[in-house]
């Protein structure tokens, strides 16, 4: 965890999540997608890293931090969907589920997705 946080300090990294949805019947082909978010950390000094590690929040976390937790104070910016960094990209998941239920060729879903 110490090494992870040292590497994240003062840098940006990508969080990439894949989602696959399929119908329970299996009669409709599944659909999948990928969501990418960029997280930018501020520079961390050794004391801050040690204090964070002592708290134990890093345990069980990919990258040794939780965006929604104590580590939020280390983060300058998130480009993209925050839910993607926390766990499940909500907009992508809803998009896939809606399109799974819609007949082929119909498109009515709108979003601010780029």
DSSP file (Angstrom, degrees, kcal/mol; ACC not computed):
  #  RESIDUE AA STRUCTURE BP1 BP2  ACC     N-H-->O    O-->H-N    N-H-->O    O-->H-N    TCO  KAPPA ALPHA  PHI   PSI    X-CA   Y-CA   Z-CA
    1    1 A X     >        0   0    0      0, 0.0     4,-2.7     0, 0.0     5,-0.2   0.000 360.0 360.0 360.0 -40.1    0.0    0.0    0.0
    2    2 A X  H  >  +     0   0    0      1,-0.2     4,-2.2     2,-0.2     5,-0.2   0.921 360.0  47.4 -60.6 -44.2    2.9    2.4    0.8
    3    3 A X  H  > S+     0   0    0      2,-0.2     4,-2.2     1,-0.2    -1,-0.2   0.914 111.1  51.4 -63.9 -43.6    4.4    1.8   -2.6
    4    4 A X  H  > S+     0   0    0      1,-0.2     4,-2.3     2,-0.2    -2,-0.2   0.954 111.8  46.0 -56.9 -51.7    1.1    2.3   -4.4
    5    5 A X  H  X S+     0   0    0     -4,-2.7     4,-1.8     1,-0.2    -1,-0.2   0.863 110.4  53.6 -63.8 -36.4    0.4    5.6   -2.6
    6    6 A X  H  < S+     0   0    0     -4,-2.2    -1,-0.2    -5,-0.2    -2,-0.2   0.895 111.1  46.6 -63.8 -39.0    4.0    6.8   -3.3
    7    7 A X  H  < S+     0   0    0     -4,-2.2    -2,-0.2     1,-0.2    -1,-0.2   0.859 113.0  49.1 -69.9 -35.4    3.4    6.0   -7.0
    8    8 A X  H >< S+     0   0    0     -4,-2.3     3,-2.3    -5,-0.2    33,-0.4   0.778  85.2 110.9 -73.9 -26.9    0.0    7.8   -7.0
    9    9 A X  T 3< S-     0   0    0     -4,-1.8    34,-0.3     1,-0.3     3,-0.1  -0.268  95.7  -5.3 -55.6 121.8    1.4   10.9   -5.3
   10   10 A X  T 3  S+     0   0    0     32,-1.4    -1,-0.3     1,-0.2     2,-0.3   0.621 118.9  98.5  71.8  13.7    1.4   13.8   -7.7
   11   11 A X    <   -     0   0    0     -3,-2.3    30,-2.8    31,-0.3     2,-0.3  -0.783  66.0-125.8-128.9 169.2    0.3   11.7  -10.6
   12   12 A X  E     -A   40   0A   0     -2,-0.3     2,-0.3    28,-0.2    28,-0.2  -0.863  26.0-178.9-110.5 150.4   -2.7   10.7  -12.6
   13   13 A X  E     -A   39   0A   0     26,-2.2    26,-2.9    -2,-0.3     2,-0.4  -0.970  23.1-117.6-144.1 161.7   -3.9    7.2  -13.3
   14   14 A X  E     -A   38   0A   0     -2,-0.3     2,-0.5    24,-0.2    24,-0.2  -0.788  11.9-157.6-101.9 142.3   -6.7    5.5  -15.2
   15   15 A X  E     -A   37   0A   0     22,-2.9    22,-2.3    -2,-0.4     2,-0.5  -0.986  16.4-171.3-114.9 119.7   -9.4    3.3  -13.7
   16   16 A X  E     -A   36   0A   0     -2,-0.5     2,-0.4    20,-0.2    20,-0.2  -0.953   4.5-178.4-118.5 126.1  -10.9    1.0  -16.3
   17   17 A X  E     -A   35   0A   0     18,-2.5    18,-2.6    -2,-0.5     2,-0.4  -0.969  11.8-154.0-125.0 139.7  -14.0   -1.1  -15.7
   18   18 A X  E     -A   34   0A   0     -2,-0.4     2,-0.4    16,-0.2    16,-0.2  -0.901   9.1-168.3-110.4 142.0  -15.7   -3.5  -18.0
   19   19 A X  E     -A   33   0A   0     14,-2.5    14,-2.1    -2,-0.4     2,-0.4  -0.992   3.5-171.9-129.6 137.1  -19.4   -4.4  -17.7
   20   20 A X  E     -A   32   0A   0     -2,-0.4     2,-0.4    12,-0.2    12,-0.2  -0.998   4.9-173.2-128.4 131.3  -21.3   -7.2  -19.5
   21   21 A X  E     +A   31   0A   0     10,-3.2    10,-2.6    -2,-0.4     2,-0.3  -0.958   6.4 172.7-123.3 142.1  -25.0   -7.6  -19.4
   22   22 A X        -     0   0    0     -2,-0.4     2,-0.1     8,-0.2     7,-0.1  -0.982  34.8-102.0-144.2 156.9  -27.1  -10.5  -20.7
   23   23 A X        -     0   0    0      5,-0.7     3,-0.2    -2,-0.3     7,-0.1  -0.445  26.2-126.8 -75.7 151.5  -30.7  -11.6  -20.6
   24   24 A X  S    S+     0   0    0      1,-0.2    -1,-0.1    -2,-0.1     0, 0.0   0.850 111.1  52.2 -66.0 -33.0  -31.7  -14.3  -18.2
   25   25 A X  S    S-     0   0    0      1,-0.1    -1,-0.2    -3,-0.0    -2,-0.0   0.776  98.7-138.2 -73.7 -25.6  -33.3  -16.2  -21.0
   26   26 A X  S    S+     0   0    0     -3,-0.2     4,-0.1     2,-0.1    -2,-0.1   0.508  73.3 114.3  78.5   3.9  -30.2  -16.1  -23.2
   27   27 A X        +     0   0    0      2,-0.1     2,-0.4     1,-0.0    -3,-0.0   0.717  66.5  60.8 -79.2 -21.3  -32.4  -15.4  -26.2
   28   28 A X  S    S-     0   0    0      1,-0.0    -5,-0.7     0, 0.0    -2,-0.1  -0.900  96.5-109.5-107.3 132.9  -31.0  -11.9  -26.7
   29   29 A X        -     0   0    0     -2,-0.4    -2,-0.1    -7,-0.1    -3,-0.0  -0.300  39.1-110.2 -59.2 143.2  -27.2  -11.5  -27.3
   30   30 A X        -     0   0    0     -8,-0.1     2,-0.4    -4,-0.1    -8,-0.2  -0.227  28.0-146.0 -68.4 163.9  -25.3   -9.9  -24.4
   31   31 A X  E     -A   21   0A   0    -10,-2.6   -10,-3.2     2,-0.0     2,-0.3  -0.982  16.4-177.7-133.6 145.3  -23.9   -6.5  -24.6
   32   32 A X  E     +A   20   0A   0     -2,-0.4     2,-0.3   -12,-0.2   -12,-0.2  -0.913   5.1 173.4-139.4 166.3  -20.7   -5.1  -23.0
   33   33 A X  E     -A   19   0A   0    -14,-2.1   -14,-2.5    -2,-0.3     2,-0.4  -0.979  22.7-126.0-163.3 170.8  -18.8   -1.9  -22.6
   34   34 A X  E     -A   18   0A   0     -2,-0.3     2,-0.4   -16,-0.2   -16,-0.2  -0.984  14.0-161.7-129.2 137.5  -15.8   -0.3  -21.0
   35   35 A X  E     -A   17   0A   0    -18,-2.6   -18,-2.5    -2,-0.4     2,-0.4  -0.967   7.4-165.4-118.8 135.9  -15.7    2.9  -18.9
   36   36 A X  E     +A   16   0A   0     -2,-0.4     2,-0.3   -20,-0.2    45,-0.2  -0.983   7.2 179.5-124.9 131.5  -12.5    4.8  -18.2
   37   37 A X  E     -A   15   0A   0    -22,-2.3   -22,-2.9    -2,-0.4     2,-0.5  -0.948  19.0-140.4-125.9 149.3  -11.9    7.5  -15.6
   38   38 A X  E     -AB  14  79A   0     41,-2.7    41,-3.0    -2,-0.3     2,-0.5  -0.942  13.8-163.6-111.9 130.2   -8.8    9.5  -14.8
   39   39 A X  E     -AB  13  78A   0    -26,-2.9   -26,-2.2    -2,-0.5     2,-0.6  -0.950   2.7-159.3-115.0 129.3   -7.9   10.2  -11.1
   40   40 A X  E     -AB  12  77A   0     37,-2.9    36,-2.9    -2,-0.5    37,-1.4  -0.939   6.9-159.7-114.0 120.5   -5.4   12.9  -10.3
   41   41 A X  E     - B   0  75A   0    -30,-2.8    34,-0.2    -2,-0.6     2,-0.1  -0.678  14.4-128.9 -93.1 147.0   -3.7   12.8   -6.9
   42   42 A X        -     0   0    0     32,-3.0   -32,-1.4    -2,-0.3   -31,-0.3  -0.449  47.2 -77.4 -80.9 168.3   -2.0   15.8   -5.2
   43   43 A X        -     0   0    0    -34,-0.3     2,-0.4   -33,-0.2    -1,-0.1  -0.493  50.5-154.9 -68.7 135.0    1.6   15.3   -3.9
   44   44 A X        -     0   0    0     -2,-0.2     2,-0.2   -39,-0.2   -35,-0.1  -0.907   4.3-140.0-113.2 137.9    1.6   13.4   -0.7
   45   45 A X     >  -     0   0    0     -2,-0.4     4,-2.0     1,-0.1     3,-0.4  -0.563  30.5-105.7 -91.7 165.9    4.3   13.7    1.9
   46   46 A X  H  > S+     0   0    0      1,-0.2     4,-2.6     2,-0.2     5,-0.2   0.856 118.6  56.4 -58.2 -38.7    5.6   10.7    3.8
   47   47 A X  H  > S+     0   0    0      1,-0.2     4,-2.3     2,-0.2    -1,-0.2   0.900 106.9  49.1 -61.9 -42.6    3.8   11.7    7.0
   48   48 A X  H  > S+     0   0    0     -3,-0.4     4,-2.3     2,-0.2    -1,-0.2   0.911 111.7  49.0 -63.6 -42.6    0.4   11.8    5.3
   49   49 A X  H  X S+     0   0    0     -4,-2.0     4,-2.5     2,-0.2    -2,-0.2   0.936 112.1  47.8 -63.2 -46.5    1.0    8.4    3.7
   50   50 A X  H  X S+     0   0    0     -4,-2.6     4,-2.1     1,-0.2    -2,-0.2   0.900 111.5  50.6 -62.5 -41.4    2.0    6.8    7.1
   51   51 A X  H  X S+     0   0    0     -4,-2.3     4,-1.2     2,-0.2    -1,-0.2   0.911 111.4  48.3 -62.6 -43.1   -1.0    8.4    8.8
   52   52 A X  H  X>S+     0   0    0     -4,-2.3     4,-0.7     1,-0.2     5,-0.5   0.912 110.6  51.3 -63.8 -43.0   -3.4    7.0    6.2
   53   53 A X  H ><5S+     0   0    0     -4,-2.5     3,-1.0     1,-0.2    -1,-0.2   0.881 104.4  57.3 -63.1 -38.6   -1.8    3.5    6.4
   54   54 A X  H 3<5S+     0   0    0     -4,-2.1    -1,-0.2     1,-0.2    -2,-0.2   0.830  99.4  60.5 -61.3 -32.0   -2.2    3.5   10.2
   55   55 A X  H 3<5S-     0   0    0     -4,-1.2    -1,-0.2    -3,-0.4    -2,-0.2   0.732  98.4-141.3 -69.9 -22.4   -6.0    4.0    9.7
   56   56 A X  T X<5 +     0   0    0     -3,-1.0     3,-1.6    -4,-0.7    -3,-0.1   0.434  62.5 126.3  80.7  -0.9   -6.2    0.8    7.7
   57   57 A X  T 3 < +     0   0    0     -5,-0.5    -4,-0.1     1,-0.3    -1,-0.1   0.796  64.1  68.7 -60.9 -26.6   -8.8    2.0    5.2
   58   58 A X  T >  S+     0   0    0     -6,-0.3     3,-1.9    -5,-0.1    -1,-0.3   0.708  72.8 111.5 -66.0 -21.6   -6.4    0.9    2.4
   59   59 A X  T <  S+     0   0    0     -3,-1.6     3,-0.1     1,-0.3    -6,-0.0  -0.316  88.1   6.4 -61.1 130.9   -7.0   -2.8    3.2
   60   60 A X  T 3  S+     0   0    0      1,-0.2     2,-0.5    -2,-0.0    -1,-0.3   0.577 101.0 125.1  77.0   9.6   -9.0   -4.6    0.5
   61   61 A X    X   -     0   0    0     -3,-1.9     3,-2.0     5,-0.0     2,-0.3  -0.870  65.5-120.7-107.3 132.8   -8.9   -1.6   -1.9
   62   62 A X  G >  S+     0   0    0     -2,-0.5     3,-0.8     1,-0.3    -3,-0.0  -0.530 105.8  12.2 -64.5 129.2   -7.6   -1.7   -5.4
   63   63 A X  G 3  S-     0   0    0     -2,-0.3    -1,-0.3     1,-0.2   -55,-0.1   0.520 122.4 -88.4  77.5   3.9   -4.8    0.8   -5.6
   64   64 A X  G <  S+     0   0    0     -3,-2.0     2,-0.3    -6,-0.2    -1,-0.2   0.688 102.0  83.9  68.3  21.9   -4.8    1.1   -1.7
   65   65 A X    <   -     0   0    0     -3,-0.8     2,-0.5    -7,-0.1    -1,-0.2  -0.992  62.7-143.3-149.8 159.0   -7.4    3.8   -1.6
   66   66 A X    >   -     0   0    0     -2,-0.3     3,-1.9     1,-0.1     5,-0.4  -0.988  12.3-150.4-122.0 119.8  -11.2    4.5   -1.6
   67   67 A X  T 3  S+     0   0    0     -2,-0.5    -1,-0.1     1,-0.3     8,-0.1   0.848  99.3  48.8 -54.9 -37.2  -12.3    7.6   -3.5
   68   68 A X  T 3  S+     0   0    0     -3,-0.1    -1,-0.3     3,-0.1     2,-0.1   0.419 110.3  60.8 -86.9   1.8  -15.3    7.9   -1.2
   69   69 A X  S X  S-     0   0    0     -3,-1.9     3,-1.8   -12,-0.0     4,-0.2  -0.037 113.1 -51.3-109.0-150.5  -13.3    7.5    2.0
   70   70 A X  G >  S+     0   0    0      1,-0.3     3,-1.4     2,-0.2     4,-0.1   0.795 124.7  67.2 -59.1 -31.5  -10.4    9.2    3.9
   71   71 A X  G >  S+     0   0    0     -5,-0.4     3,-2.3     1,-0.3     4,-0.5   0.601  73.9  89.9 -69.2  -9.6   -8.3    9.2    0.7
   72   72 A X  G X  S+     0   0    0     -3,-1.8     3,-1.0    -6,-0.3    -1,-0.3   0.801  77.3  65.0 -57.5 -26.6  -10.6   11.7   -0.9
   73   73 A X  G <  S+     0   0    0     -3,-1.4    -1,-0.3     1,-0.2    -2,-0.2   0.669  97.7  55.3 -70.6 -14.6   -8.5   14.4    0.6
   74   74 A X  G <  S+     0   0    0     -3,-2.3   -32,-3.0    -4,-0.1     2,-0.5   0.597  90.2  91.7 -88.4 -12.9   -5.6   13.3   -1.6
   75   75 A X  E <   +B   41   0A   0     -3,-1.0   -34,-0.3    -4,-0.5     3,-0.1  -0.734  44.9 179.6 -98.5 125.0   -7.5   13.6   -4.9
   76   76 A X  E     -     0   0A   0    -36,-2.9     2,-0.3    -2,-0.5   -35,-0.2   0.833  68.7  -3.6 -85.1 -37.0   -7.5   16.8   -6.9
   77   77 A X  E     -B   40   0A   0    -37,-1.4   -37,-2.9     2,-0.0     2,-0.5  -0.995  46.4-155.0-160.5 145.7   -9.7   15.7   -9.8
   78   78 A X  E     -B   39   0A   0     -2,-0.3     2,-0.6   -39,-0.2   -39,-0.2  -0.986  14.2-162.5-123.8 119.9  -11.7   12.9  -11.3
   79   79 A X  E     +B   38   0A   0    -41,-3.0   -41,-2.7    -2,-0.5     2,-0.2  -0.903  64.5  12.3 -99.4 124.2  -12.3   13.0  -15.0
   80   80 A X  S    S-     0   0    0     -2,-0.6     2,-0.4   -43,-0.2   -43,-0.2  -0.649 115.9 -14.0 105.5-167.4  -15.1   10.7  -16.0
   81   81 A X    >>  -     0   0    0    -45,-0.2     4,-0.8    -2,-0.2     3,-0.7  -0.578  47.3-155.7 -79.7 122.5  -17.7    8.9  -13.9
   82   82 A X  H >> S+     0   0    0     -2,-0.4     4,-2.1     1,-0.2     3,-0.7   0.862  94.1  63.4 -62.7 -36.1  -16.9    8.8  -10.1
   83   83 A X  H 3> S+     0   0    0      1,-0.3     4,-2.5     2,-0.2     5,-0.4   0.809  95.7  60.5 -60.0 -28.5  -19.0    5.6   -9.7
   84   84 A X  H <4 S+     0   0    0     -3,-0.7    -1,-0.3     2,-0.2     5,-0.2   0.889 107.3  44.2 -63.4 -39.4  -16.5    3.9  -12.0
   85   85 A X  H << S+     0   0    0     -4,-0.8    -2,-0.2    -3,-0.7    -1,-0.2   0.870 114.4  49.7 -73.2 -37.5  -13.7    4.6   -9.6
   86   86 A X  H  < S-     0   0    0     -4,-2.1    -2,-0.2     2,-0.1    -1,-0.2   0.860 132.0 -75.3 -71.9 -36.4  -15.8    3.6   -6.6
   87   87 A X  S  < S+     0   0    0     -4,-2.5     2,-0.5    -5,-0.2    -3,-0.1  -0.018 102.5  37.3 176.1 -64.5  -17.0    0.3   -8.1
   88   88 A X        -     0   0    0     -5,-0.4     2,-1.1   -71,-0.0    -3,-0.1  -0.968  68.8-126.9-124.2 123.4  -19.6    0.0  -10.8
   89   89 A X     >  -     0   0    0     -2,-0.5     4,-2.3    -5,-0.2     5,-0.2  -0.534  27.3-167.8 -69.6 102.0  -20.0    2.5  -13.7
   90   90 A X  H  > S+     0   0    0     -2,-1.1     4,-2.8     1,-0.2     5,-0.2   0.900  78.8  50.0 -62.3 -47.9  -23.6    3.4  -13.3
   91   91 A X  H  > S+     0   0    0      1,-0.2     4,-2.3     2,-0.2    -1,-0.2   0.919 113.9  45.7 -61.9 -43.9  -24.3    5.2  -16.5
   92   92 A X  H  > S+     0   0    0      2,-0.2     4,-2.6     1,-0.2    -1,-0.2   0.919 112.7  51.0 -63.8 -44.0  -22.7    2.4  -18.6
   93   93 A X  H  X S+     0   0    0     -4,-2.3     4,-2.4     2,-0.2    -2,-0.2   0.928 112.0  46.1 -61.0 -46.5  -24.6   -0.3  -16.7
   94   94 A X  H  X S+     0   0    0     -4,-2.8     4,-2.7     1,-0.2     5,-0.2   0.909 111.6  53.0 -62.7 -41.8  -27.9    1.4  -17.2
   95   95 A X  H  X S+     0   0    0     -4,-2.3     4,-2.3    -5,-0.2    -2,-0.2   0.930 111.1  45.9 -58.0 -47.6  -27.1    2.0  -20.9
   96   96 A X  H  X S+     0   0    0     -4,-2.6     4,-1.8     2,-0.2    -2,-0.2   0.911 113.7  48.3 -64.7 -42.9  -26.4   -1.7  -21.4
   97   97 A X  H  X S+     0   0    0     -4,-2.4     4,-1.4     2,-0.2    -2,-0.2   0.911 112.3  48.6 -65.6 -42.0  -29.4   -2.9  -19.5
   98   98 A X  H  X S+     0   0    0     -4,-2.7     4,-0.7     1,-0.2    -1,-0.2   0.913 113.9  46.4 -63.7 -41.9  -31.7   -0.5  -21.4
   99   99 A X  H  < S+     0   0    0     -4,-2.3    -1,-0.2    -5,-0.2    -2,-0.2   0.770 106.5  58.6 -73.5 -25.1  -30.3   -1.5  -24.8
  100  100 A X  H  < S+     0   0    0     -4,-1.8    -1,-0.2     1,-0.2    -2,-0.2   0.862 110.1  43.8 -67.6 -35.5  -30.5   -5.2  -23.8
  101  101 A X  H  < S+     0   0    0     -4,-1.4     2,-0.3    -3,-0.1    -1,-0.2   0.594 100.6  86.6 -85.2 -12.2  -34.3   -4.8  -23.3
  102  102 A X  S  < S-     0   0    0     -4,-0.7     3,-0.1    -5,-0.1     4,-0.0  -0.703  87.6-105.6 -94.5 139.1  -34.8   -2.7  -26.5
  103  103 A X    >   -     0   0    0     -2,-0.3     3,-1.9     1,-0.1    -1,-0.1  -0.286  53.4 -82.8 -58.4 147.2  -35.4   -4.3  -29.9
  104  104 A X  T 3  S+     0   0    0      1,-0.2    -1,-0.1    -4,-0.1     3,-0.1  -0.197 114.6  21.7 -53.1 136.3  -32.4   -4.1  -32.2
  105  105 A X  T 3  S+     0   0    0      1,-0.3     2,-0.4    -3,-0.1    -1,-0.2   0.140  92.3 115.7  92.5 -19.8  -32.0   -0.8  -34.1
  106  106 A X    <   +     0   0    0     -3,-1.9     2,-0.4    -7,-0.1    -1,-0.3  -0.700  39.4 179.3 -84.7 131.6  -34.1    1.3  -31.7
  107  107 A X        +     0   0    0     -2,-0.4    -8,-0.0     1,-0.1    -3,-0.0  -0.964  25.3 137.5-134.4 120.3  -32.2    4.0  -29.8
  108  108 A X        +     0   0    0     -2,-0.4     2,-0.3     2,-0.0    -1,-0.1   0.369  37.4 115.1-135.2  -1.2  -33.8    6.3  -27.4
  109  109 A X        -     0   0    0    -14,-0.1     2,-0.4     2,-0.0   -14,-0.0  -0.578  42.8-172.2 -77.3 130.1  -31.2    6.5  -24.6
  110  110 A X        +     0   0    0     -2,-0.3     2,-0.3     2,-0.0    -2,-0.0  -0.940  13.5 150.5-122.9 148.1  -29.7    9.9  -24.1
  111  111 A X        -     0   0    0     -2,-0.4    -2,-0.0     2,-0.2   -20,-0.0  -0.964  55.6-108.8-160.6 169.8  -26.8   10.9  -21.9
  112  112 A X  S    S+     0   0    0     -2,-0.3    -2,-0.0     2,-0.0     0, 0.0   0.244  70.5 137.0 -90.1  12.8  -24.0   13.3  -21.5
  113  113 A X              0   0    0      1,-0.1    -2,-0.2   -22,-0.0     0, 0.0  -0.315 360.0 360.0 -60.8 140.6  -21.6   10.5  -22.2
  114  114 A X              0   0    0      0, 0.0    -1,-0.1     0, 0.0    -2,-0.0   0.429 360.0 360.0 -97.4 360.0  -18.8   11.4  -24.6
